Amino acid sequence: MLFSSFLQPELYWTKMEVSDTRLLLEKMIKGISHEFSLSIDEHEIIQKILQREKDRATLLGECFWVPHFRIADLEDLIIGVSFLKTPLRVENTDVKGVFLILTGPSRSTLYLNALSALSSIASEKDCSQKMCEGLDFETFCRLLDEKNVRIKKDLTLRDIMSTEVHTVREDQNLEEVLDLFVKYQLSYAPVVNKNHQFIAEINMIDIMRIGMPAYTSALPTMSFLSSFEPFEELLKHEKNILVRQIMRKPEVVLSPDTSIVEAVFEFTNHRRRHLPVAEKDKIVGIVSYMDMLNKVLRR
């Protein structure tokens, strides 16, 4: 469905002049309340949005802010759009365009896909700059339609997966892997060969496992062993232990078009925290159980 079909001229403002984000939200919510009957007080909505965005602001590209609030009994997907005469500072970004989205529980998928559509706009610098010039409503919608910006009905891994993937090579040693994990706060990484083909995976559980003596797998407890000796031996030889000695073939490989429901099934069925997403033999993303929490259940 075209993104523009969710917009209406009454909820579109250009060259709006406001001094802070609260005043901006007050004006936009007041306009939405005039067109829709909201079951929650305007000030409560504003307060909760500001509190939520304080924890982690939803910023896209170089100039877009996308605050969002979920109303329990709302059956609509409401999008208010505002372009500012003077940019507002939100975290470290000078915001020029604001897409305020209100949804209900039954519209969460549409919200995520709207966010995905806006991400595609934000990634095109020329397009986003043109929008921030303060186009009239008809011109703005025509620009969106020309770019074929759509809100899909179905949510897939393409919409929530992390595309900033840190891979390791099979010929790297354990020291290099641990340094990478510490630098980027990772616990999982896909393994690629010299041709960048996805061939295996490695995680911290497997790494810790090789630091334990083989006989411990048959013991019910390790309380009798209080020293750090097994890991001291592991760290002593970390330069000589190669990824290919630890890595394992992936149990599950998903595609970007895999549905969220299917991904949840794989998470629970295989008790995984991370799952690789690949196209042909190339790794294109990673989806984690925290992506499910942050981007589906609590976004």
N, C-alpha and C positions, 0 to 999 in steps of 0.2 A: 504494500500500500504506500502511495506517495507520502512523504513526510508532510508536505504542504497541506494534505487533506486533514491533518490534525490541528491546523492553525486557523485562527479567525482574526479578522482585523481589529476587533474590540480588545484583543489581548496582545496587541503589537504596538510597541512604543519606540520611536526613534528620537535621538538627540535629547534623551531624558537627562535632566540636571538633578543630581543628588550628591550629598556630601559624605554619605556612608552607606554600608550595606543594609543596615536596619531600615533606613528611610527608603532605600530602593525596594526592599521586600514589602514594606508597608504599602507603597504605591501599587506594586504589582498584585499583591494579595487583595487589596481593595478592589482593583479592577476585575479580578477573577470572581470575587464574592458578588459583584454586581451582575455577573452573567450566570453563575452557578450557585446553587444552594449548598453551602458547606456546613457540616455538622459540628465543626470545631471552631472555636473562637479565633479570629484572625491573629490576635496577639499571641495566642498559644502556638499557632502554626509557625509564626515568625520566630518565636523564642526557641522552639525545637529545631527549626532549620539552622539557626545560628549556632546552637549548641552542637548539632551534628557536624556542621561544616567546620567548626573550630577543631574538632578531632581530626578531620581529614577532608579538606576542601576538594570538591569535584571540579578540577580545572582541566580544560582541554586545549591543546595547542598553545598558541602564544597569547590569546586574548579572551577565551571563553570561560565562563563560570556556569555550572549546571547544578544549582541547588535543587534538592528533591525532598518531598515529604509524602508519606503514605498515610492515607485516611481510611480507617477500617471499613466504612460503609460506602466509599466512593466507587461508583461503577464506571467512571469515565477516566480517560487519560487526558489531562488538561495541561496544555503547554502555553506558557506566557513568554513572550520574547521582548527583550528590551535592549536597545543599543544606546550607549551613553555619550553625551556630549564631551564629558571629561572622564577619563578612565578612573576606575576605583582600584585601589591596591588590595588584593586578596592574596594572603601569604606573600609570595615573591613574584606575583603576576599582576601586571596592569590590565585589568579586565575592561574590555570595551563592549562585549556582547554577553547577555545573560539569558539563559533558557531555564525558566523556572517550571518544574514539572511536579504536578500533583497526581498521585495514582491511588488505587485501592489494591488490596491483595490479589484480586483477580486480574489485575492489569500489570503485574510486576514484570511479566515477560515482555510486554510491549514497552515498558520503561527501559529495560535493558537494551532492547533493540533500538529504541530511540537514542539511547546513549551511544550505541555503536554507530548509528547513522551520523550523529553529531561528531563523533571522532573522525569519521571519514572526511567531513567538511573541514574540521580543524587541521587536518593533515595537509590540506591544500592551501598554501599560504595566500595565493592570489585570490582565491575564492573567499576566504575568511576576511581578508583586507577589504574586498569589495563590499561585503556585507556590513562591515563596521563603518562604512561611509554614511550610513543612514538612509538606506533605500526605502522607498515607499512599499507598502504591503504587497501590492501586485507584482512589482519588480522583484521583490525578495522571493516570493513564491515561484515566480518564473525562473529565477536563478537556481533554486533548489530542484525544480523539475528538469531543467536543462542538464543538471548534474546527476539526474536520476537518483536522487537521495530518497531512499525508501525505508520504511519500518517493517521488518519482516514479522510474521506471526509466530514463527517457530524460533526458539532459542537454541543455538548450537555452541559447541566449544570454541568456534571461531570468535564468538562474541565475548568470551570470558577468559580464554587461555592467556598465559603470559608468553609474549613473543620475544622477550629479552632472555634468550637461552644461553647459559654458560655450559659449553660442552667440554669434555676432556678426550684426549686421544688414548688409544689403547697402549701406546708405547711410553706414555708419561709415567712417572713414578709416584708413589704415595705422598711424598713430601709436597710435590706440586699440587696434587689434588687437595690435600688438607689446607694448603695456603689459599687455594681458590675458594674453598668452602668457608674459610674464616673471613676472607676479604669481602665476599658477597653474602655472607650469612646463609649458606646453602646447606642442605642435608642430602641432596640428590642431584645427579647430573647424568645426561645421556652421554654415551661413549660413541665416538665416531672414528672412522679409519682415515688414512691419509687422503682419501678422495671425498672426505666429509660425509660419507654414508653412515647412517645411524645403524649401529650393529649391536649395541648392548647398553647396559645402564649400571650405575654404581651408586650406593647410598651409604650413609653413616653406620647403619646397622651392620652391613657387610664388613665395613672397615673395622668396627669394634669387635666383630666376631673373630677376625683373624688374630686379634690381640689376646684372645683367651685360649688357654691350653685345651687341646682336643678332648681330654678326659672330662672337662667340666660340663659337656653337653649331657652327660648321663647323671649329673648330680641335681638334687632337688633344691639346693641352696649353695651360695658362695660365701656365707657369713664367716666361715672359718678363714677365708683368705682376705686379709686386710691390707696387704701391701699393694703397691702399684707396679710390682715387678713385671707382670705380663705385658703391660703397655709400655714399660720402659724398654723392653726387648723390641717391641714393635717399632717404637720411635727410633731406636738405635739402628734399625735396618730399613727405615722408610725410604731411603734413597735407592735401595736395591729391590724393593717390591714394586712391580709394575701393575698398571691398571688391568692388563689382560689376565693377571693372576687372581684378581678379585671380582672383576665384572661378571655379570650374568646376563643371559638372554632375557629380553623383556617378556613378562607374562602376558601383558596386554599392550597393544599399540592402537591408539585411536586416531581417527581422521578429524580434520577441522569441522567437518559437517556432521559429526556424531552429536546426537541429541543429548541434552542435559540429563534426561532420565536414564539413558543408556550408560552415561558416564557414572552416574550415582550407583547404578547396578554394579559396575566394574569396581568402583571404590569399595563398596561393602562386600562384594563377593570375594574379592582378593585381598581385602584388608590393606589397602594401599593408601599412602599419603600423597603420592605424586603419580601421575600417569603421563607418558610421553604422547605427543601429538605429531604425526608425521604424514607427509604426502610422498607417495612412492617410497624412496629410501632416504629421504631428507627430513631431518627433524625441523619442525616449524613452530613448535610451542610446547609448553608444559602446563598442565592443569593440576592444581592441588586441591585438597579438601578445604583449605582456607579460601581458595577462590570461590568455592561453593558458598561458604559462609559470607564472605565480604561482598560478593557480586551478585548473588542470587537470593540468599535468605535474609541478608541485612542491608542490601543496597536500596 
